[in-house]
């Protein structure tokens, strides 16, 4: 296959040299890089690369942790909208949002667990109180004290004072050995709705103290199982009810007492959280390094976490990012033991004072990675050598192609010269003959002029092909698209070559499918296509020519098929037939004329019309050329 185009030979003589220089430079740089890498501390280099990779994994792990805290914050906001104070405490603990929480007000003061507050319990009859206290504690007249407290309780309008009197009355009954009466007072009188929310002077719930003491008294007696069970349920219900005003310290005390009374009962779900909150509230400095606090001021909540639970929670969230070789752990910034074992560390923005870090399960991983990298360096050196070999090979191929291209130029010059000289020589001989003929023979003159016209037509067609080829190569060919009748296009081509098709040795048939749609094409260009194909069919067919032109519709295309019984082509020649200047047999081209441009022009014109051209040929049998042009050509190229 021979190609021809306008080439800047000066540039192409230089770029192989540039390619060789670049190849040498690349190879040299690779060797220098490999030598330098061998000198450096390989383990440190590998550690750096792995650290960068680990940082990417840490970012992904951190996103999981941040998503978890966003869900926790959203859930707390929902609970805070429905609950407040102790009820919010219970809701957060029940939802397992933290180990414990502190409830704060808008000013940041802790409202639960709150410190004990002394309450002044005012009485309308202080003299009666003083007399009752004297009877109980100074005179030890329990019976009289019992009656005195009962009198105060029945006349006292203040709920707190009334509750205090009933508690003192029950205490005196218990001291006087009247246990059942004391239990009745504790459960009945002190369970009335009017004084159920009463508080003692220390701010504690009188109702809870009364119910706890009644339960203790019943538990100490025998044969009261059903009554004890009732009191157990009431006490348990009261301890789990965070809607009342029971202080945290009193609730913890009652929960511990309840567990002592009923050791087989399940633990209160808030007991551990109550203890943790109270301990942190009482001495926050002593808990430094044991608890971690996360504040959510918008909801009035401070979450408390035991450090070991934080680590467990976070590592469960990021477990998917750990592998068999390394694991990602959570740790405090002050944990130096963990920090020394870290390969890469990243602070957790959603958890102040906490880090995520990567720790290797096998310290020899770096050495293994170093050996792997050394192998990569060796491979790079081999690739460099291969690149040099490939560069030289490519350069050799290019030089060979350049020589072939130079030879093609010489052949083309010879072909063009021959093709132009042959018709010109024929015309000159015919003209000289006419000029030298002294006799005027009209028939001979007409015959010579007819021959001159044929040679002139041949010369014009050859020049037109060269001009069209030149315009196509320079993208300067312009087409005048318009709706055209396929049959009319074929007629024009047949008329142009009619003299050859009308030869006695040629059988030409045309088959036209009725109802063909028009095609949107440049008529002159398509006529040139058909003319070239018909001319080839005539030229490369033997003495008994049989040529058939068929026009039909194929889906969205109109098909032009030109079939001959000529010499045909091999599979290789058929693949290359449409290449520029390709000639299967130069001897045939010399005898029939032509320089390998016709089929190349055919393909270029058909491509410009968004069509396709194909060839089906068999050596010694003939060829069939098929041109397909769209009849609904919306994407025309002009």
VOBA-18641 format. One record per residue: x, z, y of N, C-alpha, C in turn. Coordinates in steps of 0.05 Angstrom, whole numbers, plus 5000, padded with zeros to 4 digits. Each point is the difference from the previous one (the first is absolute). Layout:
N
XZYXZYXZY
...
! end
This chain:
638
501750004976498350005024501850005025
499449825019501549985024498350065024
501050175018498550075024501649915024
498649945022501449925024498650135024
501550115018498950105025502350015020
499350045025502050015021501550264997
502749984998501650244994502350025020
500450245009502350065017502350074981
501649804994502250044980502150195010
500350025026502050195010499350294993
497450075005499250274993500150054970
499349814984500050054972502850004988
501949895014502850034991501050285005
498950145020501050265008498750234985
497449974994498650244989500950084972
501049824983501050104974502450195004
501749935021502250175006499150285009
497949995017498850265009498950164977
498749864981498950134977502350134983
502149864997502350114985501150245014
500349995027501050225015498250254997
497349955003498250224997500150124972
500349834980500250104972502450184997
502349905011502550164998499750275015
498749995024499750245015498250204986
497849904988498250174985501550134976
501549844986501450114977502150215009
501449945021502050195010498750265009
497849975015498650245009499050174977
499049874979499050154977502350164987
502349874997502350134987500950245018
500149965026500850215018498150244999
497449934999497950214998500350164974
500549854978500350134975502450184999
502249915012502550165001499650255017
498649965023499650235018498150204987
497949904986498150184986501450164979
502049884986501450144979501750235011
501049965025501750205012498350245010
497749945010498350225011499050194979
499150225009498850194982497349904990
500049894975497649874990497750204997
500650234992497850194996498650065026
501550035022498850055026498249775009
501049764994498449765008497449994985
500250054974497649994983498050225009
501250245006498350225009498449925026
501449865018498749925024497749814995
500549814982497949804994497650134986
500750184981497850144987498450185019
501550135019498750175019498049845017
500749765008498249835015497549934984
500549944974497749944983498250254997
501350244997498550244997498350075025
501149945023498650055025497349845000
500149764991497549844998498050134982
501050114978498250134981498950275012
501850135016499150255012497849945021
500249785014497949935019497349964986
500049874977497649964985498950274990
501850174991499150264990498950175023
501249985024499050155023497249905007
499449744998497449905006497850134982
500850064975498150134982499450285010
502150155009499750275009498350005026
500549815018498549995025497149954994
499449824981497349944993498650254989
501450164985498950244989499350205022
501750035020499450195021497849905018
499849745003497849895016497350074986
500049984973497550064986499450305002
502150174999499650295003498850075028
501249885020499150055028497149915003
499449764989497249905003498050194986
500850104976498250184986499650265015
502250115012499850255015498249965024
500249765013498349955023497150004992
499449884977497250004990499050284995
501750174987499250274994499750175025
501849965020499950155025497449935016
499049754996497649935014497550144989
500250094975497750134987500450314998
502450105002500650284996501750115022
500150265002501850135019500850274990
502250115010500950264993500550044970
499150224989500450064972498949784981
497749885008498849804983501849754998
501449935022501949784999502450084983
500850255001502250094983499249954970
497750094992499249974972499749714993
498949835018499649724994502649864995
502050065017502749874997501350094975
499850264993501350104976498649894975
497349995001498549894977500649714996
500649855021500749714998502949964992
501550234997502849994992501749835020
499450045026501549865020502650135007
500350264994502450145005500150254983
502350144999500150264986498550215015
500049985027498450185016499849875028
498350125017499749895027499650235019
500749955026499450185022498149865018
497950145009498149885019500750105028
500349815019500850075027497949905019
499950135024498149915020501349805018
498649925021501149795018502550095015
500350265002502450115013502350044981
499649954975502250044980500050274987
498250185007499950264988498749994973
501150154981499050004973497450164999
497949874990497450134997499450084972
501349894980499750084972502549934985
501350194986499250294999500750145026
498150155011500450135025500950294996
501450115019500950284997497650195001
500450244990497950215001499550085029
497450025006499250075028498350264999
500850195015498550255001497549965016
497850104989497349975013499050275007
499250035024498750255009497150004992
499250184982497350014990498550215016
498449915018498650185018497550114986
499450255003497750134988498350135022
497449994997498250125019499950314998
501150104978499950294995502750104991
502050015018502750084992500150294991
498250175011500150284991499250034971
498149844991499150004972502349914982
501649805009502349904985502150234997
500450135022502150214999499150234982
497550065001499050224983500249924970
499349754994500149914972502950004990
501949915017502849994992501050294995
499150195017500950284996499050114974
497549944993498950094975501549894976
500949745002501349874977502950094998
501549985021502950034998501050285007
498450165016501050275007498650214984
497449984999498550214985499749934971
500549764993499749904972497250064989
498149985017497250034992498949724995
500549904975499449724994497049955001
498450184990497149965000498949975028
500950195018499149995027501049745014
502549934994501249765012498449754991
499250004975498549774989497449975015
498650225005497549985015500549925029
502150105011500649935028500649715004
501649884981500649715003497549844995
498350084982497549854995498250015024
499950225014498450025024501149815022
502649995002501249815020499349724993
500349924974499649734991497149915005
498150174997497249935003499249985029
501650125018499249995028501949835017
502249904989502049865015499149705003
499649915025499249725004502449804999
502450095003502349825001500849934971
500149744991500649924972502750114991
502049985016502750104992499950304995
498750155019499950294997498250074977
497849864996498250064977501549964974
501549774998501549954975502150214995
501350095022502050214997498750264990
497650065010498650244991499349994971
498949764991499349974972502450024982
502349895008502450034984500950294998
499850155022500750284999498050164982
497549925001497950134984500649954970
500749754993500749934972502550154992
501950045018502450134993499450294993
498350125015499350284995498550034974
498249804994498650014975501949994977
502049835002502049984979501650264997
500650125023501550264998498350214988
497349995004498350204989499249944971
501149804988499449944972497549834996
498949905022497549844997500849705001
501249924978501149724999497849805002
497850024985497949805000498849975028
499550235014499049995026501949855019
502650064996502149865017499949704995
499849924974499949724994497649875012
497750145000497649895011500349955030
501250205014500549975029501849765005
502249984984502049785004498849734995
498249984981498949734994497449945014
498450205006497449945012500150035031
500650245009499950055029502149835015
502349984988502149845013499849714993
498149924985499549724995497849885016
498850165018497949905017501049785019
498349805005500949785017500950105028
498750205010500750095027502850105003
501150124979502750115002502049874981
499249774988501849874981502549905013
499949935026502349905015501450215016
499450264995501250215016502950034993
501650095020502950044998500650305005
502250094987500950275005501950005024
501250235006501750025023502649844998
500749914976502449834996499249714998
497549935006499249724999499449904972
499850174981499549914972497049994995
499349854979497249974993499150254984
498050135011499050244987498649924974
498649785000498649904977501949964976
502349885005501949954979501150264989
500750195018501050264990497950144984
497549995009497950144985499549874973
500049744998499649874975502350044981
502450005010502350054983500050284989
499350195018500050284990497850054980
497649875004497950034981500849884973
501449785000500949874975501950194986
501850125015502050184988498650244987
497950115013498650234989498449924975
498849775001498549914976501949944977
502349885006502049944979501050254987
500150235016501150254989497950144982
497549935003497950124983499649844974
498850124981499549874974497149914999
499549794984497349914994498649865023
501549895019498749865023501149715001
500349874978501249734998498449805017
497450004997498449805014500250045031
499950265008500350065028502849915011
502050054983502749935007500349695003
498749864982500149715001498749895026
497850135007498649925025501850055024
501250245001501850065022502549825000
501049924976502349824999499349735012
497749904994499249745011499750025030
498750225010499650035029502650025014
501950164989502650045013501649745000
499949864977501549744998498949805021
497350005002498849815019500750075028
500150265007500750085027502949935006
501850044981502849935004500549705004
498449844987500349715002498549895024
498450175013498549915024501750035025
501049785011501750015024498449975025
497350014997498349995024499650275013
500850214986499750275012502550075016
500050245011502250085017502050194986
500649944975501850174985502949935008
501650195010502749945007501749924975
502149855004501649914978501250234984
501050215014501350224987498050154982
497650055010497950134984499249834976
499849735005499349824978502150014978
502650005007502150014980499950264985
499650235014499850264987497750004980
497749905008497649994983500549824976
501449775004500549824978501850134979
502050155010501850144981498550214985
498350155014498450214987498149874980
498949785007498149864981501549924975
502549905003501549924976500750244982
500450235013500550244984497550094985
497749975013497550074986499349804978
500549755006499349784981502449834994
501950094984502549854996499649734986
497849974986499649754986498649795017
499250075023498749805018502149825011
499249755007502049815011500950085028
502449915006501250075026498449865022
499750135023498749875023501749775010
498849775005501549775007501450035027
499150185017501250035026501950245002
500350164978501550245001502949955007
501249814986502949945005500449905028
498149835009500249895028499750235020
498250194995499650235018502650165002
501250054977502550165000502249855016
500349744994502149845014499550005030
497649965008499449995029500550275013
499150214987500450275011502950085002
501549934979502950075000501449855022
499349745003501349845021499250105028
497550095002499050105025501450265008
500450174980501250265005502949985007
501549834985502949985005500949714996
499549835019500749724997503049954998
501650165013502949955000501250054972
498850194985501150064974499449784980
498249825007499349784981501549755006
501950005019501449765007501549904975
499849744994501349894977498450014975
497750145001498250024976497549845005
499050015025497549865007500649785020
498449794998500249785019497349975013
500049995027497549985015499649725011
497549914998499349745012497650055018
500449965026497950065019498249765005
497550055003498149795007498250125022
501049985024498850145023497249905006
499549744995497449895007497850134984
500650084975498050134983500250305000
502050115014500350295001501050114973
501749864986500950084974503049984998
501350214989502849994993500250024969
501149794988500250004971502550144992
499850174979502350144989500649904972
502549944995500849904973502550154991
499950074975502550104987501949774997
502550045006501949784999500049864973
500050164978500149884974497649824995
497650085011497649834997500249755016
501250025024500449765016501849804985
502150104989501849824985498649874976
498550164986498549894977498049795008
498550055022498049815010501349745009
502150025016501349765011501249844977
501350134982501449854978497949874981
497750124998497949864985499049755014
499950015027499249775015502049774999
502550074998502149795001501249954973
498850104979501149984973500449704992
498349825009500249724993502549875010
501250125021502449875012502650114987
499850194981502350094985500449824975
502449984991500749844976501650174981
500749884979501650144980502850065010
501049855020502750045011500050205023
497950005016500050185023497250105004
499850225015497450115006499950075030
497649995011499650075028498950295001
501250175016499250285001499450075029
498450215003499450115027501550265003
501050055024501550255005500050065029
500550265006500250095028502749915011
500249965026502549925013502150204996
499350264996502050214998501050044971
498949844981500850034972502649854996
502250135003502749874998500649924972
499050154980500649934972498849734993
497649955009498849744995501349785017
500750075025501249805017502749894989
501550184988502649914989499749814976
497750004987499649824977498649745008
499349975026498549775009501749755002
498849774993501349745005499049885026
497450035005498849915025497850205008
499850055026498050205010498449875023
497550075001498249915021498250235009
499850065026498250225008497149914997
498350194993497149954998498850065028
499149795013498950035027497450164999
498549984979497550144998500450294990
502450084993500650274991502650095013
499850115024502450105014501650194982
502749985002501950174985500349924971
498649784992500249914972501349734999
501549954978501349744995499149894973
500249744998499949864974502849914994
500950044976502749914993500149894972
502049834995500549884974502350144986
499550094975502150124984500449854974
502449964993500749854976499850184975
498749904980499950144974502749984986
501449785004502549964987502149945021
501950185006502049955021501749764995
500249904975501749774994498749745008
497750015013498649765007501749835020
501350145018501749855020502249854986
501350134980502249874986498949754985
497750044988498849764986499449785019
498950085023499449795020502549875011
502250155002502549895009501049794981
499850074974500949804980498349755001
497550045004498249775003500749835024
500750135022500749855024502749854996
501850124985502649874995499549744984
498150014981499349764985498849795019
498550095020498849815019502249875016
502050165008502349885014501349784984
500450064974501349804983498249744998
497550054998498249774999500149845026
500250155023500249865025502549825001
502350114989502449845000499649744983
498750034977499549774983498249805015
498050105014498249835015501549855022
502050145012501649875021501549764988
501250054977501549784987498149774993
497750084989498049794994499149855024
499850145023499249875025502049795008
502650074997502149815007499749754982
499650054974499749774982497649835007
497850135006497649855008500549855026
501450125019500549875025501749754996
502050024983501749774995498449784986
498350094981498449814985498049855019
498850165018498149885019501549805019
502450085008501649835017500749744985
500750024975500749774984497649814998
497750124995497549844998499449865026
500550145022499449885026501949775005
502650044994501949785005499349764983
499250054975499249784983497549865012
498250165010497649885012500749835024
501950115016500949855024501249734992
501650004979501249744991497849814990
498150124986497849844990498349895023
499750165021498549915023501449785015
502750035002501649795013499749734984
500150034973499649764984497349885004
498050175002497349905004499749855027
501450105020500049865026501249724997
502249984986501249744996498149814985
498850114978498149844985497749915017
498950195016497749935017500849785020
502350035012500949795019500149734986
501150004975500149744986497349904993
498250184992497349914993498549895024
500250155022498649905024501149745010
502749984999501249745008499149774983
499950064974499149794981497149925005
498350215004497149965003499549855026
501550055021499649865025501249724999
502349984987501449745000498549794983
498850094978498849814982497749845013
498050135013497949845013501149845024
501950125014501149855023501549754991
501550034978501449764989498149794991
497850094987498149804991498749865023
499350155021498849885023501949805013
502650085002502049825012500349744985
500050024973500349764983497649825004
497650115000497649845003499949875028
500850155020500049895027502149775002
502450054989502149795001499149754985
498650044978499049774984498049845017
498250145013498149865017501349865023
502050125011501449875023501649764991
501250014976501649784990498449774988
497550054995498349804987499249805022
501049754997499449805020497249884997
499050034976497349894996498050235003
497849935010497950205005498049994978
500150204983498250024977498350255005
497549955006498250225008499650204977
499749904976499550194978502450174995
502449875001502550164996500350205023
499649915024500350185023498150244997
497549954992498150214997500950204978
501149884979500950174978502350185009
501949885015502350165010499150225020
498149925017499050205019498650234985
498649934979498750214984502050194987
502249884991502250174988501250175022
500449885024501250165022498150235007
497449955000498150215006500150234980
500349934974500250204979502550175003
502249865006502550165004499850175025
498749905021499650165024498250244994
497949964983498350224993501550214984
501749904982501750194984501850165018
501249865020501950135018498550205018
497649935009498450185017499250254984
499249964974499250234985502350194995
502449894996502350164996500750165025
499949875023500650135025497850225006
497549934994497950205005500450254982
500849954976500650234982502250185011
502149875010502250165012499150155025
498449875017499050135024498250234993
498249954981498150224992501650234988
501949944983501650214988501550165022
501149865020501450135022498250195015
497549915007498150165015499250254983
499649964974499250234983502250204999
502549904998502350194998500250165025
499349885023500350145026497450135009
498050014982497350115006498849885025
500449745003498949865024497849814992
499449984975497849824991497350125008
498449855013497350085008497949834986
498050134990497949874986497450005016
498549784998497549975014497750034979
499150254996498050064980497349915009
498649874982497249935005498749954973
497350015000498549964975500449714991
500849974974500649734990498749974972
499249754995498849934974502249964980
500150144977502149964981500249714990
497749874996500049724990501349825021
499450055026501249835021503050045001
501050244996502950054999501349844978
498750014977501149854977500049705005
497849905013499949715006502349925018
500650165020502149935019502749984985
500550194982502549994985500149764982
497849944987500049774982500449745015
498749975024500449765016502949975008
501350225007502849995010501849904978
499450064975501749924978498749794982
497949885011498349824983501649784988
502049905014501549774988501350074974
500950244997501350084975498050064978
497750115008497950074980498549754990
500149785016498649764992501749824983
502450084993501749844983498649964973
500649764988498749934975500750204978
502450125001500950184979498950285004
498550055021499150275006497050034997
499250204985497150074997499550255016
498549985021499450235018497150074998
499450254995497350094999499650245019
497650015011499450235017497350124992
500150274997497650154991499350205022
497549985010499250165022497550164993
500250275001497650174994498149985024
497549964995498049985022499650275014
499249985025499350245015502350175008
502349885004502450165008499750105029
500850255005500050105028502349895015
499850015026502249915017502250225000
502449915006502250195002501050015029
500950235009501050035027503049965000
500949755005502849934997500949825023
502649955000501149785017499949754983
498349815006499649764983502649854995
501649955022502449854996502050144981
500150275003501950144982499149994971
497450034995499149994972500249724989
499649795016500449734991502949964993
501950125015502849994994500650134973
498650224994500450144974499149814978
497649895002498949834979501749754997
500949895023501649764999502650054985
501350225006502650064986499550034970
497850144992499550044972499449734986
498449835013499349744988502549834999
501750015021502549845000501850094977
500250264995501750104978498849904974
497450014997498749914975500749714994
500049845021500749714997502949974993
501850145015502849964997501050094972
499050234990501150114975498249954976
498749765001498449914977501149734991
499849964974501249754988498549755008
500449794984498849745006497050014997
498950154981497150024997499250265012
499149995025499350235016497150074996
499450254997497350104999499950255018
498749985023499950215020497150075005
499450265001497250095004500050215022
498149975020499650195021497350124997
500050274996497450154996499750205022
497550015011499450195021497550164991
500350275000497850174990500150265015
497950164996499850275012500850214980
501650205009500950214983499750275015
497850144994499450265014500049955031
501850115014500149975029502049785009
500749834981502049805006499049724992
501149805014499749724991502649924987
499849894976502349924984500549705002
502649935006500949724998502049994977
499349854980501849974976500949714998
502649974998501249734997501650004973
499049854981501249994973501249734995
502450004988501249744993501150024971
500849774990501249984973502949935002
501350125020502849935005502050154982
502450025011502250114984499850304997
498550145017499650294998502650155007
499950264996502250175007500450224979
502350114999500550244983498950245015
499950234985499050255012501750085024
502649974998501850085022499549825024
499849744995499649825023497350055013
498050074984497350065011500150255018
501550204992500250255016501449945027
501949815000501549955025499149765015
497949874991499249745012499450025029
498950235009499150025028502250115018
502450044989502250095017501149775016
501050065024501149795017502449864988
500049745001502249834991500550024970
498250124985500450014972499249734987
501849894983499449754986500750044971
498049964983500550044971502049804990
499849755009501949804990500749825024
502550035009500849855024500049704995
500449924975500049714994497349885006
497950154992497349905006499449995030
501050205014499550005029501549775013
502349934990501549775011498449744995
499049974977498649754993497349985013
498650235004497349995012500050095029
502150105010500150105028499150295001
500850135021499250285004502550185000
499650245013502250195002499150284994
497850044987499250274992498550165021
498849865019498550145021497050004996
499049804985497249954998498450244990
500750114977498550234989500450255016
502450035013500450235017498149995024
499649765011498149985022497250054990
499349914976497450054989499450314999
501950154989499650294998499850135028
501749925019499950125026497449955014
499049754998497449945013497750154987
500050004974497850144986500150305005
502450125001500250295007498950055028
500549825019499150045027496949985001
498849884980497149984999498750224982
501750214993499150224983499049904973
501249784991499449894974502250054980
499949864978502150024980500449734986
502449964990500649754985501550084975
499349874978501150074974500649744985
501750024980500849774984499850074971
498949824984500050034971501249744990
502350024987501549764992501350044973
500249784986501450004974501849754999
502550044993501949785000499049784981
500049755010499249764984497049974998
498450185010497149984998498749955027
500850135020498949975027499750265015
498949985024499850245017497250005013
499250245006497550045015500550205023
499649905024500350175024497350095010
499750265005497450115009500350135027
498549915019500050115027497250145004
500150255008497550155004499950085029
497849925014499750065029497350155003
500150235014497550155004498149855018
497450004992498149875018498650205018
500750264997499050215019502550145011
501649855015502650105008499850155026
499350274997499750165024502750085012
502150014984502650095010501849755002
499349815017501649765002502550055016
502049854994502650025014500349765017
500250035026500249775018502750015013
! end
